[in-house]
Amino acid sequence: MNGYFAIQLDKQSCNAVKKSATMPVIVSDHITLAYKPVKEVYDKYSKLIGKKVGAMIKGYRSNANIEAFWVGDMFLLEDDKKIKRNDNGAAHITLSHKKGYKQGDANSMFTKPDLKIKRYGYVEGKVKYFKYG
C-alpha cells in the first residue's frame, strides 16, 4: 500500500513537542506505525483508524542532521491495550531536521546518536492513514 499509518498527535501534543525542535524543518506531528504496509499489516492497523492513543516519551536523540524523541509504550486510551510500531527501528517523533534531509533517515540516528538524553513526557493523538499520490 502506498502510504503509512501513524499516530497523528493532537494540537496540544504537537505544540508541546515542537518547542524542543532546534533545526530549520520542524515536523513534530506524528509517530509512524507502519510505512508502505503490505495488505496483512494494512488490514491490522486499519481497524485502529480514529482510535485515541497515548504514548510515553522516554528519551531525546540527535545528530548533526536530525533530532527526535524516542517513544516507549503506546496504548489505546479506550482499553489500555498496547500497540506497537510494525516497522524496524525505534518508535519516535521526528522533531526537526536540516533542509534536504529525509525524515526516514531518523532510524539510523537511534543506533549511533551524537546526543542521547533521558527525557520523559506523554503525548496523545489518533491513528490515521496517510496516502501518497
C-alpha positions in Angstrom: 0.0 0.0 0.0 1.3 3.4 -0.9 1.1 5.3 2.4 1.6 4.9 6.1 -0.1 4.5 9.4 0.8 6.9 12.1 -0.4 8.4 15.4 -1.3 12.0 14.4 -0.6 14.0 17.5 -3.3 16.3 18.8 -2.7 20.0 18.7 -1.7 20.2 22.4 0.9 17.4 22.0 2.3 18.9 18.7 2.7 22.3 20.3 4.5 20.8 23.4 7.0 18.7 21.4 7.8 21.3 18.8 9.2 23.6 21.5 12.1 21.2 21.6 12.9 21.5 17.9 16.2 23.2 17.1 16.6 22.7 13.3 15.1 24.5 10.3 12.5 22.0 9.1 10.0 21.4 12.0 8.0 18.2 11.9 6.8 17.3 15.4 3.4 15.9 14.5 3.3 12.1 14.3 4.7 8.7 15.3 4.9 6.3 12.3 3.5 2.9 12.9 3.7 1.2 9.5 5.3 2.6 6.4 4.0 1.3 3.0 2.3 -1.7 4.7 1.6 -5.0 3.0 -2.1 -5.9 2.9 -2.0 -8.0 6.1 -0.4 -5.1 8.0 -2.8 -2.6 6.4 -5.8 -4.7 7.5 -4.4 -4.9 11.1 -3.9 -1.2 11.5 -6.9 0.0 9.5 -9.1 -1.3 12.4 -7.4 1.3 14.6 -8.1 4.3 12.5 -9.6 7.1 14.6 -8.7 5.5 17.9 -7.1 7.7 20.5 -3.6 6.7 21.6 -1.4 7.7 24.5 2.4 7.5 24.1 5.2 7.7 26.6 8.4 9.7 25.6 11.5 8.2 27.2 14.4 10.0 25.5 15.8 12.5 23.1 18.3 11.6 20.3 20.0 13.8 17.8 22.9 14.0 15.4 24.1 16.8 13.1 21.1 16.4 10.7 18.0 15.4 12.7 16.5 15.2 16.2 13.7 13.1 17.6 12.0 12.0 20.8 12.3 8.2 21.5 8.9 6.7 22.2 8.3 3.9 24.6 4.9 2.4 25.4 2.0 3.3 23.2 -1.5 2.3 24.2 -5.2 2.7 23.1 -6.9 5.0 25.6 -10.2 3.2 25.4 -8.9 -0.1 26.8 -5.2 0.4 27.7 -4.2 -2.2 25.1 -0.6 -1.7 23.9 0.1 -1.1 20.3 3.5 -1.4 18.6 5.2 0.0 15.6 5.3 -2.5 12.8 8.4 -1.3 11.0 12.0 -1.9 12.1 13.6 0.8 14.1 12.6 2.7 17.2 9.2 4.4 17.5 9.9 8.1 17.5 8.6 11.6 16.9 10.9 13.4 14.5 11.2 16.9 16.0 13.1 18.7 13.2 15.8 18.2 10.6 18.1 20.2 8.3 16.9 21.2 4.9 17.3 18.4 2.3 17.4 15.7 4.9 14.8 12.9 4.8 12.8 12.1 7.9 13.0 8.4 7.2 16.8 8.6 8.0 15.9 9.2 11.6 16.1 5.5 12.3 19.9 5.5 11.8 20.2 8.3 14.4 18.9 5.9 17.1 21.7 3.4 16.6 24.5 6.0 16.8 23.2 9.3 18.1 25.6 12.2 18.7 23.4 13.2 21.7 21.4 10.8 23.9 19.4 12.3 26.8 16.8 10.8 29.1 13.7 12.9 28.6 10.3 11.9 29.8 6.9 13.0 28.7 3.5 12.0 27.4 1.6 12.7 24.2 -1.7 11.8 22.7 -3.2 11.5 19.2 -5.3 9.4 16.9 -4.4 6.6 14.5 -4.6 7.8 10.9 -3.7 6.5 7.4 -1.8 8.9 5.1 -2.0 8.1 1.4 0.7 9.1 -1.1 -0.2 10.4 -4.6 
